[in-house]
Amino acid sequence: MAGSQSSDSSENEEQTQVRELCANGICMKTTEVEAKLDEGNIEEAESSLREGLQLNFEEARALLGRLEYQRGNVEGALRVFDGIDLQAAIERLQPPISEKQPPKKGRTRSDAQIVVSQHAAGLVLEAIYLKAKSLQKLGRLSDAANECQNVLDAAEKIFQQGIPDVQVDNRLQDTINQAVELLPELWKQAGCYEEATSAYRRALLSQWNLDNECCARIQKGFAIFLLHSGVEAGPLSLAAQIDGSYVPKHNLEEAVLLLMILIRKFYLGKTEWDPSVMEHLMFALSLCSQTSILAKQLEAIMPGVFHRVDRWNNLALCYCGAGQNNVALNLLRHSLHKHERPNDVMALLLAAKICSEDPHLAAEGGGHAQRAIENAVGIDEHLKGVAVRMLGLCLGKQAKVSSSDFERSRLQSEALKSLEGAVAFEPNNHELIFELGVQYAEQRNLNAALRYTKQFIDATGGSILKGWRLLALILSAQQRFTEAEVVIDAALDETAKWEQGPLLRLKAKLKISQSLPMDAIETYRYLLALVQARRKSFGPLRNISQVDDEKVNEFEVWHGLADLYSRLSHWKDVEVCLGKARGLKQYAAELLHTEGVMHQGRGELQEAICSYTNSLFLEPSFVPCKIVISSLLSKMGPDALPVAKSILSDALRIEPTNRLAWYHLGLVHKDDGRMADATDCFLAASMLEESDPIESFSSVQ
């Protein structure tokens, strides 16, 4: 039996390892052995080792092969290893049949026997491992992988109860660790990805007595392979599954599971912190839109691992992705505090983006965007165009809540100026072109809006749905309903079934605009069937991205049908549709508004007023109810006219381009005797009617 007493801990010890070989308590210089190897006399070198160290044939050859490998003579090492019958050595090292069964209680083998068998096994397994390394260096990757696999097969034959976790020989365990870690890498280098997957799973499911760091490296390597290899690994085999355990269904789930196990090991102090693991987990969870789970992982990391500002910024991204914009914005406010990183361009841009989606936060967002523009220098200079674009979006949203017409006009002008300026930085940004089209459309500059929308469709090859929707809305605003319908039909032909919802909704409204209510009802019915089928295909558990991707939900379809039937005075049908919609969403301002219209059509004035009032309680800025209530008030006599005027003025502050609000305000002025003001209001309503789309332009964003 043989073994080496050398260590790899320092350069001096490595030198000793090469110059002296020890086994069975005997040491000998390697000078004579090396001289014979240099002359090509492998048999004589082997004979010297056998006589000098009292070794058998396989042990002497194994030591010779290791010596050649350490000297850098890979081909020589391979010649030595090829001369060993390693399988015969492995068979001799296997325990007798009587010892293959687990020993009875109280019966153990002597420690000396265990140590001796481990030394012998370690020498044989190391020889096979070094043979695999030699083949790898010579570019024979498949052969190397097969030899590396032989190491593990041999270890399973020798240690049938698994590698012992106590009194284990260090060299033997190192060889096992290295072989387990090397095998999947060799299969990957050889392009055998199915074998690489099997090797990874074997490494993690078998009893190799791996230390925590080695196991963590294998888990990380497998997770990276699953995420980035582009090869579907497939589910675990039935033999590897445990009853009641969670079994990943595909690569992404398995990668996330491995990475979360690694993160837990970091938390428990079993392995050292590896920031790249968190980066891979961020990537994996963002792929499956589970950023809320990622946020919980980030929150669980102990203080000091991440800088608090980095943690805040990453958490803000997570919560923003999960649709929790208020939480994300509060975190960014902490991050951008004057005592933290007030000039962090990425944080400023994310804060500006969040604010640009809410008119009441748009002023704050404009400030963030302006600071981002000022700080987008040096390595961040390429972000200046994004910052200018965010400024334009924030100004456009801010204009919608402006209290004065002059201020609104100024903000709209500055918004367009900023977006036009952003084009100079990013001339090929088709999203920016689209946003310009929407901004011009909302300001009723339909020719400019049409130009930018066509530019967007050309840039994207017509592959993005919202471009066609915006084009149809612009054409409808130009009263070109037939052309708008042609656009919708063409887009439907090129759109997958599950994505047709928004187009079908527009088509139904186009039919209504052309006084074809029965065609509109038929379109709504088809849309309803489509939405219900899509909902069933996802099942009861849907994530946020799937809900958002629907664009048109079942509630909207039922409400659209109720609104259409109310135009036709089919009150029974309205009642049925409202009941269906209420089953999906019990409290909604638009639902109460349609209910009020139904009561008003039936002559139930008191119930109608209650519905309209409740609608405003739910959503104080709901313009259609403000218009109807002001209309009812104006019929109650001169004393109610000031209240009606105030409500309509507030409605126009919220929606300056609402033609019905202008029309009813004109009626109020007329009843109050202010004919000039009434004329201006009627003129505004007439002009807006000529450019009124069938659906709000902002609905396509």
RODREN-866912 format. One line per field, with one value per residue (C-alpha): x, y, z. Coordinates in Angstrom, 1 decimal. Layout:
BEGIN
u = X/...
v = Y/...
w = Z/...
end
This chain:
BEGIN
u = 0.0/1.3/0.8/2.6/3.3/3.8/1.5/0.6/0.4/3.6/6.1/8.8/6.6/5.7/9.5/9.9/7.0/8.8/12.3/11.2/8.6/7.4/5.3/5.0/7.1/10.0/11.3/13.6/15.0/13.5/16.8/17.5/13.8/13.7/17.0/15.5/12.3/14.3/15.9/12.5/13.1/9.7/10.0/13.3/12.0/9.0/11.2/13.2/10.1/8.8/12.0/12.7/9.2/7.9/5.1/3.1/3.0/-0.1/1.1/4.5/3.0/0.6/3.4/5.5/2.5/2.0/5.7/5.6/2.5/4.1/7.1/4.9/5.4/1.8/2.4/4.9/2.4/-0.3/2.1/2.7/-1.0/-1.9/0.4/-1.7/-4.6/-6.6/-9.8/-7.9/-6.6/-10.1/-11.5/-8.8/-9.8/-13.5/-14.6/-15.4/-19.0/-19.4/-18.5/-20.7/-23.7/-24.0/-22.2/-24.3/-24.6/-21.4/-19.3/-16.7/-13.5/-10.3/-9.2/-5.9/-7.6/-9.8/-6.7/-4.7/-7.6/-8.1/-4.4/-4.5/-7.8/-6.5/-3.5/-5.4/-8.2/-5.6/-3.9/-7.2/-7.9/-4.4/-5.0/-8.2/-6.3/-3.6/-6.2/-7.8/-4.6/-4.0/-7.5/-9.0/-12.0/-14.5/-11.7/-10.9/-14.6/-14.8/-11.7/-13.0/-16.3/-14.2/-12.9/-16.4/-17.5/-14.5/-15.1/-18.7/-17.4/-14.7/-16.9/-20.3/-21.7/-20.4/-17.2/-16.7/-17.2/-14.7/-11.1/-11.0/-7.6/-7.1/-5.6/-8.4/-11.0/-9.3/-9.2/-12.9/-13.7/-11.7/-13.1/-16.7/-16.1/-14.2/-16.5/-19.4/-16.9/-15.3/-18.6/-19.5/-16.1/-16.8/-20.2/-22.0/-24.6/-26.9/-24.0/-23.0/-26.5/-26.3/-22.8/-24.0/-27.0/-24.9/-22.5/-25.2/-27.3/-24.6/-22.7/-19.3/-18.7/-18.0/-17.1/-19.4/-17.2/-16.8/-20.6/-21.3/-19.1/-20.8/-24.3/-23.3/-21.8/-24.9/-27.2/-25.2/-25.3/-29.1/-29.5/-27.2/-26.5/-29.6/-30.2/-33.3/-32.0/-35.4/-36.9/-35.1/-35.4/-38.0/-35.3/-33.9/-37.2/-38.4/-42.0/-43.5/-40.5/-40.5/-39.4/-38.5/-40.3/-37.7/-34.3/-35.3/-37.0/-34.1/-31.6/-33.6/-33.8/-30.0/-29.3/-31.7/-30.1/-26.7/-28.0/-29.3/-25.9/-24.4/-27.0/-26.1/-22.4/-21.6/-19.9/-18.2/-20.3/-20.2/-21.8/-22.1/-24.6/-27.0/-26.4/-27.4/-30.4/-31.5/-31.3/-33.2/-36.0/-36.4/-36.8/-39.8/-41.2/-40.7/-39.0/-41.0/-39.3/-36.0/-36.8/-37.3/-33.9/-32.2/-33.9/-32.7/-29.0/-27.1/-26.1/-22.6/-22.7/-24.2/-23.7/-27.1/-27.5/-26.9/-29.4/-32.0/-31.4/-31.7/-34.8/-36.3/-35.8/-37.4/-40.5/-40.8/-40.8/-43.4/-45.7/-45.1/-44.0/-44.7/-42.4/-39.7/-39.9/-39.6/-36.4/-35.0/-35.7/-33.6/-30.9/-30.9/-30.8/-28.1/-26.1/-26.2/-25.8/-27.8/-26.3/-26.5/-27.7/-29.3/-31.3/-32.4/-33.5/-35.5/-37.1/-38.0/-39.5/-41.7/-42.8/-43.6/-46.4/-48.3/-49.4/-49.3/-45.6/-44.6/-43.1/-40.8/-39.9/-39.0/-36.5/-34.9/-34.6/-33.1/-30.4/-29.8/-29.1/-26.7/-24.8/-24.8/-21.1/-18.0/-18.9/-22.6/-22.7/-24.5/-27.5/-28.1/-30.6/-32.6/-32.6/-33.9/-36.6/-37.7/-37.9/-40.2/-42.5/-42.6/-43.5/-46.2/-47.8/-47.4/-49.3/-52.3/-52.8/-51.9/-54.4/-54.1/-54.4/-51.2/-49.1/-50.5/-49.7/-46.1/-45.5/-46.8/-44.5/-41.5/-42.4/-42.4/-39.1/-37.5/-38.7/-37.5/-34.2/-33.9/-34.2/-30.9/-29.2/-31.1/-32.2/-32.8/-34.9/-38.3/-39.9/-39.0/-40.6/-43.7/-43.9/-43.6/-46.5/-48.6/-47.7/-48.6/-51.9/-52.9/-52.4/-54.5/-51.6/-52.8/-50.6/-47.4/-48.7/-49.5/-46.0/-44.3/-46.6/-45.8/-42.1/-42.5/-44.2/-41.5/-38.8/-40.3/-41.5/-45.0/-44.2/-45.3/-49.1/-49.3/-48.1/-51.1/-53.5/-52.2/-52.4/-56.1/-56.9/-55.3/-57.3/-60.5/-59.7/-59.5/-62.9/-61.4/-63.2/-63.1/-59.3/-59.0/-60.9/-58.7/-55.7/-57.2/-58.1/-54.6/-53.1/-55.5/-54.3/-50.7/-51.3/-51.4/-54.8/-54.0/-52.8/-55.8/-57.8/-56.9/-57.5/-60.9/-61.9/-61.0/-62.8/-66.0/-65.8/-65.2/-68.4/-70.2/-68.8/-70.1/-73.6/-73.3/-74.2/-75.0/-71.6/-70.1/-72.0/-70.8/-67.2/-67.6/-68.9/-65.9/-63.6/-65.3/-64.8/-61.1/-60.5/-62.3/-60.3/-57.0/-57.9/-58.6/-55.4/-53.4/-55.4/-56.1/-52.4/-51.3/-48.3/-48.4/-46.8/-49.5/-52.3/-50.6/-50.1/-53.8/-54.4/-58.1/-59.6/-63.1/-64.4/-63.7/-65.5/-68.6/-68.6/-68.1/-71.1/-73.2/-72.2/-73.2/-76.6/-77.2/-76.8/-79.5/-81.7/-81.7/-81.9/-82.4/-79.2/-77.4/-78.5/-77.2/-73.8/-73.4/-74.1/-71.4/-68.9/-69.7/-68.9/-65.4/-64.9/-67.5/-66.5/-65.7/-66.5/-67.2/-69.6/-71.6/-71.7/-73.2/-75.6/-76.6/-77.2/-79.5/-81.5/-81.8/-83.0/-85.7/-86.8/-85.4/-83.7/-83.1/-81.3/-79.3/-78.1/-77.1/-75.1/-73.3/-72.5/-71.2/-69.0/-67.4/-66.9/-64.9/-63.0/-63.3/-61.6/-63.9/-64.9/-68.0/-69.9/-68.9/-70.4/-73.7/-74.1/-73.5/-76.1/-78.7/-77.8/-78.2/-81.8/-82.6/-82.8/-80.6/-79.4/-77.7/-75.8/-72.7/-72.3/-72.7/-70.1/-67.6/-68.0/-67.5/-64.5/-62.9/-63.7/-61.9/-58.9/-58.6/-59.4/-59.0/-59.9/-63.2/-65.7/-68.8/-67.5/-67.0/-70.5/-72.3/-70.3/-71.6/-75.1/-74.5/-73.2/-76.2/-78.7/-76.8/-77.0/-73.3/-73.7/-70.1/-68.7/-71.2/-70.2/-66.5/-67.4/-69.6/-66.8/-64.2/-66.6/-67.1/-63.4/-62.7/-65.4/-63.7/-60.5/-62.0/-60.6/-62.8/-60.6/-58.1/-54.7/-53.1/-54.7/-52.0/-49.1
v = 0.0/3.4/7.1/10.5/12.7/15.8/18.8/21.6/24.4/26.2/26.4/24.7/21.7/21.4/21.2/18.5/16.6/16.5/15.7/13.0/10.2/8.5/5.4/2.8/4.8/4.9/7.8/7.9/10.6/11.0/11.8/8.2/7.6/10.9/10.0/6.6/8.4/10.9/7.9/6.4/3.4/3.3/-0.3/0.3/3.4/1.4/-1.4/1.1/2.4/-1.0/-2.1/1.2/1.8/-1.8/-1.1/-3.3/-2.8/-0.5/1.7/2.2/3.1/5.5/7.3/7.4/8.9/11.5/12.4/12.8/14.9/17.2/17.6/18.9/15.9/15.2/12.8/10.8/10.7/9.4/6.6/5.6/5.6/3.5/0.8/0.3/-2.1/0.3/-1.8/-4.7/-2.5/-1.2/-4.7/-5.6/-2.5/-3.4/-4.7/-8.5/-9.5/-10.1/-6.4/-4.9/-5.1/-2.5/-3.8/-4.8/-2.4/-2.3/-3.9/-1.7/-2.2/-1.1/2.5/1.2/-0.8/2.2/4.4/1.9/1.2/5.0/5.5/2.7/4.0/7.5/6.5/4.6/7.2/10.0/8.1/7.9/11.6/12.7/10.6/12.6/15.9/14.8/13.9/17.3/19.1/17.2/18.2/14.8/16.0/13.1/10.6/12.9/13.0/9.2/8.8/11.3/9.4/6.3/8.0/8.4/4.9/3.5/5.5/4.1/0.5/1.0/3.0/1.4/3.2/6.6/8.4/8.3/11.7/11.0/10.0/10.6/10.8/14.4/13.4/11.0/13.5/16.2/13.8/13.1/16.8/17.6/14.8/15.6/19.3/18.6/16.0/18.4/21.0/18.3/17.3/21.0/21.5/18.4/19.8/16.9/18.9/16.1/14.3/17.5/17.8/14.2/14.9/17.9/16.1/13.1/15.4/17.0/13.9/11.3/10.9/12.3/14.0/17.3/20.3/23.3/25.4/22.7/21.9/25.6/25.9/23.0/24.4/27.7/26.2/24.1/27.2/29.2/26.3/26.0/29.8/30.4/27.2/27.4/23.6/22.4/20.0/18.3/17.2/15.0/11.3/9.5/7.6/10.9/12.3/12.0/11.7/15.0/17.0/20.0/19.0/21.8/21.7/23.4/25.0/28.3/26.8/24.5/27.4/29.5/26.7/26.1/29.8/30.2/27.2/29.0/32.2/30.3/28.8/32.3/33.4/30.4/31.1/27.8/29.4/32.7/35.5/35.4/38.6/36.9/34.4/37.3/38.7/35.4/35.2/38.7/37.7/34.5/35.9/38.9/36.5/34.9/38.3/37.3/40.5/40.6/37.3/38.8/41.8/39.4/37.8/41.2/42.3/39.2/39.8/40.9/44.5/45.2/42.7/45.3/49.0/50.3/52.6/49.7/47.6/50.5/50.8/47.1/46.9/49.8/48.0/44.9/46.7/48.7/45.4/44.1/47.1/48.6/52.0/53.9/51.6/51.8/55.6/55.9/53.7/55.9/59.0/57.5/56.7/60.2/62.0/64.7/62.7/59.5/59.6/62.5/62.5/58.8/58.9/55.5/56.1/59.5/58.0/55.3/57.8/60.0/57.1/56.1/59.7/60.1/57.5/59.6/63.2/64.1/63.1/64.5/67.7/65.7/63.5/66.5/67.5/64.1/64.1/67.6/66.5/63.4/65.6/67.7/64.6/62.6/63.2/61.1/57.4/58.3/60.7/58.1/58.4/62.0/61.3/59.0/61.8/64.4/61.9/61.4/65.1/65.4/62.7/64.2/67.6/66.1/64.4/67.6/69.5/67.3/68.5/72.1/74.6/77.3/77.1/79.2/76.9/73.9/75.2/76.1/72.7/70.9/73.0/72.2/68.6/68.4/70.4/67.9/64.9/66.4/67.2/63.6/62.4/64.2/61.9/58.8/59.1/55.3/55.0/53.9/54.1/57.8/58.3/56.6/58.8/61.9/60.6/60.2/63.7/65.3/63.3/64.4/68.0/67.3/68.0/65.0/65.5/65.5/62.6/60.6/61.3/60.0/57.0/55.9/56.5/54.2/51.5/51.6/51.4/48.4/46.7/46.8/44.2/46.1/46.2/49.7/51.3/50.0/51.0/54.5/54.8/53.6/56.1/59.0/58.0/57.9/61.3/62.5/60.9/58.4/55.5/53.2/53.5/53.0/49.7/48.6/49.2/47.2/44.3/44.2/44.2/41.4/39.3/39.7/39.3/36.1/35.2/36.0/39.5/40.6/41.9/45.7/45.6/44.0/46.5/49.3/47.5/47.4/51.1/51.8/50.0/52.1/55.3/54.1/53.4/49.7/48.6/44.9/44.5/46.0/43.6/40.7/41.9/42.3/38.7/37.4/39.5/38.1/34.5/35.3/36.9/34.1/31.4/33.3/33.5/29.8/28.9/30.6/28.9/30.3/31.2/34.1/36.3/40.1/40.1/37.8/40.0/43.1/41.5/40.9/44.6/44.0/42.1/40.5/43.3/45.9/43.8/43.4/47.1/47.9/45.8/47.4/50.8/49.8/48.4/51.6/53.6/51.3/51.6/47.9/48.2/44.5/43.7/46.6/45.1/41.6/43.0/45.2/42.1/40.2/43.1/43.6/39.9/40.6/44.1/45.2/48.8/50.8/54.4/53.6/50.8/53.2/55.7/53.2/52.2/55.8/56.1/53.0/54.5/57.8/56.1/54.4/57.6/56.7/60.1/59.7/56.4/57.8/60.7/58.3/56.2/59.2/60.6/57.2/57.1/60.4/59.2/56.3/58.3/62.1/62.9/60.7/63.2/61.5/61.6/65.3/66.1/64.2/65.7/69.2/68.6/67.5/70.5/73.0/71.8/72.6/76.4/79.5/78.9/75.7/77.1/78.3/74.8/73.2/75.7/74.9/71.1/71.5/73.8/71.1/68.5/70.5/71.0/67.2/66.6/69.9/68.1/66.6/67.9/67.0/69.1/72.1/71.6/71.4/74.4/76.3/75.3/76.6/79.9/80.1/79.6/82.2/84.7/84.8/84.3/85.2/82.6/80.1/80.7/80.1/76.9/75.6/76.4/74.5/71.5/71.6/71.7/68.9/66.8/67.0/65.5/63.3/59.7/56.7/56.0/58.1/58.4/57.7/54.2/53.0/53.8
w = 0.0/-0.8/-0.4/-0.6/2.4/0.4/0.4/-2.1/0.5/-0.5/-3.2/-1.2/-0.4/-4.1/-4.8/-2.1/-3.7/-7.0/-5.5/-3.0/-3.0/0.2/0.8/3.4/5.7/3.2/1.3/-1.8/-4.0/-7.5/-9.2/-10.3/-11.3/-13.3/-15.1/-16.2/-17.3/-19.4/-21.1/-21.8/-19.5/-17.9/-16.8/-15.1/-13.3/-12.2/-10.9/-8.9/-7.2/-6.5/-4.8/-3.1/-1.7/-1.5/-4.0/-6.3/-10.1/-10.2/-7.3/-8.8/-12.1/-10.5/-8.7/-11.9/-13.8/-11.2/-11.3/-15.1/-14.9/-12.2/-14.4/-17.2/-19.5/-20.3/-23.1/-21.0/-18.1/-20.5/-21.7/-18.1/-17.2/-20.3/-19.0/-15.8/-15.4/-13.3/-13.4/-11.9/-9.1/-8.5/-8.2/-5.6/-3.6/-3.5/-0.1/0.2/-0.4/3.4/4.0/1.3/3.6/6.3/9.5/12.4/15.4/17.4/14.6/12.9/10.9/12.5/11.9/10.5/7.8/6.8/6.5/4.5/2.1/1.6/0.8/-1.8/-3.3/-3.3/-5.3/-7.9/-8.3/-8.5/-11.4/-13.3/-12.6/-13.8/-16.9/-17.6/-17.0/-19.4/-22.1/-21.5/-22.1/-25.3/-26.5/-26.3/-24.4/-24.8/-23.8/-20.8/-19.7/-19.9/-17.8/-15.3/-15.1/-14.4/-11.3/-9.9/-11.0/-9.3/-6.1/-6.0/-6.4/-3.7/-1.2/-1.7/1.4/0.1/0.9/4.7/6.3/9.2/9.1/5.3/3.6/2.4/-0.9/-1.6/-0.9/-3.0/-5.9/-5.6/-5.3/-8.3/-10.4/-9.5/-10.4/-13.6/-15.2/-16.2/-17.5/-19.7/-21.2/-21.8/-23.6/-25.6/-26.6/-25.0/-23.0/-22.1/-20.5/-18.8/-17.2/-16.0/-14.5/-12.7/-11.2/-10.3/-8.5/-6.4/-5.7/-4.9/-1.6/-2.3/1.0/-0.8/1.3/1.2/-1.1/-3.7/-3.6/-4.0/-7.0/-8.7/-7.9/-9.3/-12.4/-13.0/-12.5/-15.0/-17.5/-17.1/-17.6/-20.5/-22.4/-24.5/-24.0/-22.3/-19.5/-19.0/-15.6/-13.1/-13.6/-11.5/-9.7/-8.4/-7.2/-3.6/-2.8/-1.8/-2.9/-5.3/-8.8/-11.2/-14.5/-16.7/-16.8/-15.3/-12.3/-11.6/-11.9/-9.5/-7.0/-7.1/-6.7/-3.8/-2.1/-2.6/-1.1/1.9/2.4/2.4/5.0/7.2/7.0/5.3/2.3/1.5/0.0/-3.8/-5.4/-8.8/-7.4/-6.6/-10.0/-11.7/-9.4/-10.3/-14.0/-13.5/-11.4/-13.8/-16.7/-15.0/-13.7/-10.1/-8.9/-5.7/-4.7/-5.6/-3.4/-0.4/-1.1/-1.2/2.0/3.8/3.0/6.2/6.4/5.2/2.3/0.0/0.4/1.5/-1.5/-3.9/-1.9/-2.2/-5.9/-6.6/-4.4/-6.3/-9.6/-8.1/-6.7/-10.0/-11.9/-9.5/-10.2/-6.7/-7.9/-4.7/-2.7/-5.4/-5.5/-1.7/-1.8/-4.6/-2.5/0.2/-2.3/-3.8/-0.5/-0.3/2.2/0.0/-3.8/-5.0/-8.5/-9.3/-12.9/-13.1/-9.9/-11.1/-14.4/-12.7/-10.4/-13.3/-15.2/-12.3/-11.8/-15.6/-15.2/-12.6/-13.4/-9.7/-9.5/-12.8/-11.3/-9.1/-12.0/-14.0/-11.3/-11.3/-15.1/-15.0/-12.5/-14.6/-17.7/-15.6/-14.3/-17.5/-18.2/-18.7/-18.6/-18.2/-21.2/-23.3/-20.9/-21.6/-24.4/-22.0/-19.4/-22.0/-23.0/-19.4/-19.0/-22.0/-20.7/-17.2/-18.6/-20.8/-17.8/-15.6/-18.2/-17.7/-14.1/-14.6/-13.2/-15.9/-19.6/-20.1/-17.8/-19.6/-23.0/-21.8/-20.4/-23.5/-25.7/-23.5/-23.5/-27.3/-27.3/-25.0/-26.9/-30.2/-28.5/-27.4/-31.0/-31.7/-29.1/-30.1/-33.7/-34.0/-30.8/-32.1/-28.7/-28.6/-32.0/-30.8/-27.7/-30.0/-32.0/-28.9/-27.6/-30.9/-31.1/-27.6/-28.6/-31.7/-34.1/-36.1/-39.2/-37.1/-35.1/-38.3/-39.6/-36.4/-36.2/-39.8/-39.0/-36.0/-38.0/-40.7/-38.1/-36.4/-39.6/-38.3/-35.7/-32.6/-32.0/-30.4/-33.6/-35.5/-32.7/-32.6/-36.4/-36.2/-33.5/-35.5/-38.6/-36.5/-35.1/-38.7/-39.3/-41.7/-40.1/-43.1/-43.4/-39.7/-40.0/-42.9/-40.7/-37.8/-40.1/-41.6/-38.1/-37.0/-39.9/-38.7/-35.0/-32.9/-31.5/-27.9/-28.7/-30.7/-27.8/-28.1/-31.8/-31.5/-28.9/-31.3/-34.1/-32.0/-31.3/-35.0/-35.8/-33.2/-34.8/-38.1/-36.7/-37.0/-33.5/-34.3/-35.9/-32.8/-30.6/-32.6/-32.3/-28.5/-28.3/-30.1/-28.0/-24.8/-25.9/-26.7/-23.2/-21.4/-23.3/-22.5/-18.8/-18.7/-20.4/-17.6/-14.9/-11.5/-10.8/-13.0/-12.5/-12.8/-16.3/-17.7/-16.3/-17.7/-21.1/-21.5/-22.2/-22.4/-19.5/-19.2/-17.0/-19.8/-22.3/-20.2/-19.5/-23.1/-24.0/-21.2/-22.6/-26.1/-25.0/-23.1/-26.3/-27.8/-24.7/-24.2/-20.5/-19.7/-21.6/-19.8/-16.5/-17.4/-18.6/-15.5/-13.3/-15.1/-14.8/-11.1/-10.5/-11.7/-10.1/-7.6/-7.2/-10.3/-11.3/-14.9/-13.8/-11.6/-14.4/-16.9/-14.1/-13.7/-17.5/-17.2/-14.3/-16.1/-19.3/-17.3/-15.7/-12.3/-11.7/-8.0/-8.5/-11.4/-9.2/-6.5/-9.0/-10.4/-6.9/-5.8/-8.9/-7.9/-4.4/-5.8/-8.3/-7.8/-11.1/-13.2/-15.9/-17.5/-14.2/-13.7/-17.1/-16.4/-12.9/-14.2/-17.0/-14.4/-12.2/-15.1/-15.5/-11.9/-12.4/-12.4/-8.8/-9.7/-12.8/-10.8/-9.3/-12.8/-14.2/-11.4/-12.0/-15.7/-15.3/-13.1/-15.7/-18.3/-16.0/-15.9/-19.6/-21.6/-24.9/-23.7/-26.3/-24.2/-21.3/-23.6/-25.1/-21.7/-20.4/-23.5/-22.5/-19.0/-20.3/-22.7/-19.8/-17.8/-20.6/-21.5/-25.2/-26.2/-23.7/-24.9/-28.5/-27.7/-25.8/-28.7/-31.2/-29.1/-28.8/-32.6/-33.3/-30.9/-32.4/-35.7/-34.1/-31.5/-31.5/-30.7/-27.7/-25.7/-27.3/-23.9/-23.9/-26.3/-23.9
end
